[in-house]
């Protein structure tokens, strides 16, 4: 993952830079001599990607900030490092869809609580103040939506015709409602409906079942949300 918003100088002055295939910028971080084999082993880490339109410059990655002194604005750097950390977490969570579902639910609940605290500070009623209040929160909300979208795709791949239960629907709609309110200028987003809550129906034999949108139905709806939110 590279920070494409800014370019930084390729640190040729370290004398330890190698550029692979005219693209990946690697920095030597260790050099070990093996007396047994009579050779030297060099360890390098990729710290960036060459910026084609900016000679001598590159787009930094997470390793760059750990290994090279830099002048990237703190706000931009910290926001990027948070994204990197969340990307690693998401990669781990993808291996366990139930754990990912719990994580998304915790994140949404945490954001809701933060909104209530923020409203209390301002002397406003919590139910009328939403948790996305600045660009950082909006970035976080989009990230949670991304996790939710990937999770729904997993559900749909495994059980496409399973009806989404009321708890999941309420959790999904809480975030979708927030994003609609936070992005009022996005007309496509405003035209989208929330997920209708399923209704419990009684069969002739006395058994009950949920009637509502299936996992595959919800994926189709979220594709529209995804395009509107990311566009």
N, C-alpha and C positions, 0 to 999 in steps of 0.2 A: 504494500500500500504506500503510495507516494503523495506528498503534499504538493498539489498542482497549483495552488493559489500563489505561491511565491517561488522564486528561484534563488539559489545560493551559489557562491563560488565553489567550483570543484577544488578541493584543498591539495593542489599539486605541490604546494610548498612543504608538505609533510614528507615528500619523497617516497611515499608508500602507497601511491595510487596506481591502480590498474583499471583500464576500461575494457570491458568484455563486449565483443561484437558491436563496438561503437555505441553501446547503450548503457549497460550496467556499470556503475562506478563502484569499485571495490577498494577497501582500505585494508592494508596489512595490519593485523592486530597481534600476531605472534610469529616467532621464527625459532624453530628448534633444530639443533644439529644432532644427527644420529651417528654416533661413533661406530655403531655396529654395521650400518649400511653405508656410511661415509657420504651421506647426503643431508641436505637441509630441507626441513618441512616448513612450509609457510601457510599460515592460516589467515584467510581474508574474510571480511564481511562486506556485504553490499550496503552502501550508505546512501545511494541515490540513483537517479536515472538521468542521463544526459538530456538537457533541454535543447532540442534541435535548433530552435530559432534564436537561442541566446548563447553565443560562443563562450566557452569557459564556465558556463553555468550548468546547474543541475537541479532536479526536483528532489528534495531530501525525503528519506524515509525514517522510520522510528530509530534505527541504528545510528543514524547521523546525529540525532539529538543526544544520544548516550555517549558518543565517542568524540565529537568535534565541538569545540567552543563555537557558538553561533550568535548572530544578532537578530534572529527571527523574533518579531514581537511576541511577548509572553502569551497574550491572549490567543493568537493564532497557533502557536506551538502547543499550548495546553489543550486546545480544542482538538487538534490533530491527534495528540497522544491519547486523548480519551476515546476517539474513534478507533484507534488501533487496538486499544484494550478491549473495547466492546466487540470488535471483529473477532478477536481471539476467543472471547467468551462465547460468542454465537457459534463459532466453529465447534466448540466443545458441546454446547447445548444441542446442536443439530443431531448429535449421536443418540440423544434420549428425548423423544418428543414430549413425554410426560414432565420431565424436569424442565423443559423449555416452556411448557404451558404454565407451570407453577411460577417460573421466573417472570414471565410476562405479566401474570396476575399480580405478583408482588410489586413490579415496577409501576403498574398502573395505580395500584393502591397507594404506593409511596408518593406518586405525583399528586394524587388527590389530597393526601394529607398535607403536602407542602402548600397546595393551593389554599387549604383551610387556614393554615398558619399565616400565610401571606395576607389573607383577607382580614384576619384578626388584628394584625399589625395596622392595617389601614382603617379598622373600625367598620368593615363591611360584613355582610352576611356571607358565611362560607358557601352556601348553596348557590349564590349568585356570582361567585368568583371562581374562575377556572385556573388550573395549575400552570398552563403555558402563559407566561407573562413577559418573556424576553426571547431573544434569538437563541440563547443557549437551551432554554426549555423547548423551543420549537424544534431544534436540532435533535434533542433527546426524544421528543414525541415522534418525530419521523423515524428515528432509529427503532423505537418500540414497535411502531407500525410495521417496519420491515421485518422484525422478528415474528410478529403476528401473522403477516402474510406468508412467510416461509413455513410457519407452523401449520397454517391452514392447508397449504399445498401438501404437506405430509399427511394430514388427516384425509384429504381427498384422494390421495394416491392409495391409501390403505383401505378406507371405507367411504367410497364416493357417494353412496346412497344413504349414509347414516345422517339422520336429522340432527342439526346442531342443538344441543340442549339449552335450556333457558339461562343457565349460569354463563355459559360461553357467549351467548348472544348479548347478555347485559354487559359483560366485560368488553366485548368487541365494540358495542355501541357507545360505551363510555368514552373510548378513545376516538372513535369516528366523529362523535358529536363535538368533542373538544377541537379536533382539527378543523371541522367545518366552521366553528365559531372563531377560531384563530386566523383563518384564511378567508375572510369574507370577500376578498377581491377575486377569488378563484370561482368564476361562474360555473365551470364544469363540476367542481366539487359541490357547490350549493345545489345543483340539480339532482344529486344522488340521494337515494333513500337510505335510511338506516336498515339494519337487518330486522325483519319482523320477528317478534318473539313467537316461538312455537306454541301451539295449543294442544292440550291433552284431550284425546278423543277416546270414547268407549266403543269397543267393537261389539257386534251382536252377541258374541260368546262371553261378554263381560270383561274381557281383557282390555287394557288401555295401551295407547301408543301416542307418540308425539307426531303432530302434523306441522311441518314447517320446511324451511329451506334446508337442503342437504349440504354436506361439505363441498361437493362440487359446485352447487349453486352459489355458495358463498364465495368460493374462489373466483367465479365469474364476476361477481359484484366487486370484490376487492381489487380485481385487475383495473377496473374503472377508477377506483379510489387511488390506486397506486400511480396511475398515469396523471391524475389530477394533482396529487400531492407532490410528486417528483417533478412534474412539468412546470 
